Structure formats: C-alpha cells, structure tokens
Amino acid sequence: MSVFRSTELSDYEIGFEIRSVDSCLKVILNKPHQKMIKREPFILQSGDILNVGDKFTGIDKCGSAGTPPIKLASPWYQQYEGKIRIPTYTNYGSWLKLGGNISAELALFSAHNPITGEKMFSPKKRTKDRNFYGVEDGWYMGYLIIHDKSLFYWNLGGASRIVKCKSISRYLPKILH
C-alpha cells in the first residue's frame, strides 16, 4: 500500500506544495517526497548539462522580450538539486491530469549567498535561530520542465513565464589570496 493516495487533503497536508513567487515556483516537500527527487542531470534547451550540485549565476534566454532571464545578484548563485515528478494526488497534479498531462516534472534548485550564508527563502518572522529556509528544510526553487526543455513558472501576478535556455553562466567562486 502506498503512503500517498488521492485524498481531500490540502497540498500542505500531503507535503507537496507549489507556490508562486515573483521569479520561480516555491516548492516545499516533506521528507518522503524529498526521497522522490531524482538526482539526475538536466539538459537545458541550449544543450548545456546541469548535473546535481552544479552552480550558476544566470541562465540567458531566447524568445519573448517580456520574459526575463534567470539572473542572480552578486554574490548569490543557484545550485541544481534534481528533478521530481508532480504527483497526481496533489491539487496541481490533479489539475495537470484534467488538462491531459498525465505527468509533469519540476527542475529543483537551491540558492546560496556564500558571503553571508543566507539561503533562498526568509521566514516572515526572523528569529535568532531561524533566518532562512533551505533544502535541508524541504524548500526548493522550482521550474516546470516543458516539452522542449524550457523552464516554465508563473509569477505572483499570474503571468506565465517560459525561459528558453540559450546559455548558462557557471558560478566561479572567488579565491581569496
């Protein structure tokens, strides 16, 4: 018997949440769902390969002028964490199934500031012990992978964005002498 089943539970209760933020999707996974992450390479539309653990500071794109590329402010970088299939027992997975898409995958990333140690998401109320949420808490940055290996997300205003990956700027840490 599967631990996961179609229920009337919320995605929060199921432990697989997808939330919209301005520059990506916020994906929050519980421990059982984190174990479902496939630690495999992702081939971008440009042919560039992201292996798990690869770091970058930007993904340039081609296509619509209204869609911004993925660019991080210095000294931040993103790190590729793997892919996960969106379960059909989640609200978003059910919606995809109704639309004829039986399955969909998310590319998952984390973000890091090597100078301050900050991670990608800050809680609403910071405390001495809790300044950010990261992968160890089950929090990821996500983009839906579409058929041509482009990355898709929708922002808080409801506008959808497709990033057709033209090139990638790899993160090169500064070496202190």
C-alpha positions, 0 to 999 in steps of 0.5 A: 500500500502506498503512503500517498493516495488521492485524498481531500487533503490540502497540498500542505497536508500531503507535503507537496506544495507549489507556490508562486513567487515573483521569479520561480515556483516555491516548492516545499516537500516533506521528507518522503517526497524529498526521497522522490527527487531524482538526482539526475542531470538536466539538459537545458534547451541550449544543450548545456548539462546541469548535473546535481550540485552544479552552480550558476549565476544566470541562465540567458534566454531566447524568445519573448522580450517580456520574459526575463532571464534567470539572473542572480545578484552578486554574490548569490548563485543557484545550485541544481538539486534534481528533478521530481515528478508532480504527483497526481494526488496533489491539487496541481497534479490533479489539475495537470491530469484534467488538462491531459498531462498525465505527468509533469516534472519540476527542475529543483534548485537551491540558492546560496549567498556564500558571503553571508550564508543566507539561503533562498527563502526568509521566514516572515518572522526572523528569529535568532535561530531561524533566518532562512529556509533551505533544502535541508528544510524541504524548500526548493526553487522550482521550474516546470520542465516543458516539452522542449526543455524550457523552464516554465513558472508563473509569477505572483501576478499570474503571468506565465513565464517560459525561459528558453535556455540559450546559455548558462553562466557557471558560478566561479567562486572567488579565491581569496589570496 
